[in-house]
Amino acid sequence: MTIDLRSDTVTQPGAGMRAAMQDAPLGDDVFGDDPTVNRLEALAAALFGKEAGLFLPTGTQSNLTALMAHCQRGDEYLVGQEAHTYRYEGGGAAVLGSIQPQPLANQSDGSLRLEDIEAAIKPDDSHFAKTRLLALENTISGKVLSRAYLESALALAARHNLSTHLDGARVFNAAVKLGLPVAELTAGFDTVSACLSKGLGTPAGTVLVGRRDLIASARRWRKMLGGGMRQAGVLAAAGIYALEHNIARLAEDHDNAEALAAGLRTIDGIRVEAPQTNMVFVHLPPARIAALQAHLAAAGIKVLLGPRTRLVTHMDVNATQIRAAVEAFRAFFASSGALAAAA
Ligand SMILES: *Cc1c(COP(=O)(O)O)cnc(C)c1O
C-alpha cells in the first residue's frame, strides 16, 4: 500500500464521487448546455457569495483567464515572489497576457507588506506600466493569511483603484483552519480561483468566481486558451460532490499534518517547521537525501525530497499511514545513526 505524500493532487475519486460522475446529466458546455457545469458554477458562486462562476480545467488556466480579465496589454499586476501565478505558471501572464508582473517579497508568514505594495504602485506617467491589479494567494505554501490582513490589503487596493484577485487554490484549507465560511474569508475580492483537484479530491477542475463582468471576460479568454470543454459535466459532477462532502474533512488533513510534524520532530537529524494546514516542511541533511529516498521508496512511501522537503497530507492518507511514515523516517535515521556510531 503506497503512502503518497508528494501532493494533495494525487488522490483518487472514491465511490460516491464516481457515482455522481456516472449519473451526471450532460450537454455541450460551450453552448451553455451542460446542466451539471451550470449547477457547479452557480453553486460555487453562491458558496463564495459572488455574482458568477466559471468552471475551468486547471488552476493555471483559471488564474491566467482572471489576470487577463482584470488587465489589458501593458497593465501591471502586483504579486508575491513566491506566488504560484508568478513563479509556477510558466510566466503565462507576461507570455500570453502581455501583463507585466511586479513581484514583491513574501514575508515569512506568506503576506506582502502593505508598505511594499504601496511603494510599488506606479504614478500615472508614460514611463510606467499601469498598475491595475493586486494578486494574493491563500493558503500560500501551506500558510494562512488572516482575514484581518486580507482586509487591510483590500482597503489599500481600494484606495488606489486596484482590482483584486485571490489565488485560492487551497482557500478551503485556509477557511477550515480559521473556522470561517469561505465567503467571509474572501469577501471583497473581485475574483477568486479555487482548485477542486487538490484537497477537495476531484480528478480535475477549478472554479473561478467573482464579479459578473470579469467572469464573462474570463469565459472568452478560457475559450481562446483552449479551455472550452464540451460534456464537462462529467468533471463538474465531481466538483459538486467535492463542495458538498469534502470541505469540512480538510480538518483531518490538518490534524494528520500536525501528527506527522510531531512524529518527525522526535527524530534526530530532522528539523520540522510548524505546519498550519496540510503541508509539513522538513529540513533534511543534504548528504543523506538520496539514501533516504531509496529507503522510503522501499517502504512504499512516495516523497519529493530536497534539503527543504514538502510533505502533504490529503484524503488518501489516514492517521495509521502517517504513523507508518514517521516510523519509516525513524528507522532510517536510527540505522544511519548506528552506522555513524560504528564507524
Ligand atoms: C496548484 C496551484 C495552482 C495551479 O493549479 P493547476 O490545476 O495545477 O494548474 C495555482 N495556484 C496555487 C497556489 C496552486 O497550489
Ligand as a Chemical Component Dictionary entry (heavy atoms), coordinates in Angstrom:
data_LIG
# 
_chem_comp.id                   LIG 
_chem_comp.type                 NON-POLYMER 
_chem_comp.pdbx_formal_charge   0 
_chem_comp.three_letter_code    LIG 
# 
loop_
_chem_comp_atom.comp_id 
_chem_comp_atom.atom_id 
_chem_comp_atom.alt_atom_id 
_chem_comp_atom.type_symbol 
_chem_comp_atom.charge 
_chem_comp_atom.model_Cartn_x 
_chem_comp_atom.model_Cartn_y 
_chem_comp_atom.model_Cartn_z 
_chem_comp_atom.pdbx_ordinal 
LIG C1 C1 C 0 -1.826 24.051 -7.840  1  
LIG C2 C2 C 0 -1.904 25.507 -7.788  2  
LIG C3 C3 C 0 -2.306 26.253 -8.896  3  
LIG C4 C4 C 0 -2.500 25.670 -10.273 4  
LIG O1 O1 O 0 -3.364 24.615 -10.348 5  
LIG P1 P1 P 0 -3.217 23.534 -11.535 6  
LIG O2 O2 O 0 -4.573 22.932 -11.539 7  
LIG O3 O3 O 0 -2.127 22.591 -11.118 8  
LIG O4 O4 O 0 -2.908 24.255 -12.791 9  
LIG C5 C5 C 0 -2.417 27.622 -8.740  10 
LIG N1 N1 N 0 -2.152 28.217 -7.571  11 
LIG C6 C6 C 0 -1.756 27.537 -6.490  12 
LIG C7 C7 C 0 -1.486 28.265 -5.218  13 
LIG C8 C8 C 0 -1.621 26.158 -6.555  14 
LIG O5 O5 O 0 -1.226 25.482 -5.478  15 
# 
loop_
_chem_comp_bond.comp_id 
_chem_comp_bond.atom_id_1 
_chem_comp_bond.atom_id_2 
_chem_comp_bond.value_order 
_chem_comp_bond.pdbx_ordinal 
LIG C1 C2 SING 1  
LIG C2 C3 SING 2  
LIG C2 C8 DOUB 3  
LIG C3 C4 SING 4  
LIG C3 C5 DOUB 5  
LIG C4 O1 SING 6  
LIG O1 P1 SING 7  
LIG P1 O2 DOUB 8  
LIG P1 O3 SING 9  
LIG P1 O4 SING 10 
LIG C5 N1 SING 11 
LIG N1 C6 DOUB 12 
LIG C6 C7 SING 13 
LIG C6 C8 SING 14 
LIG C8 O5 SING 15 
# 
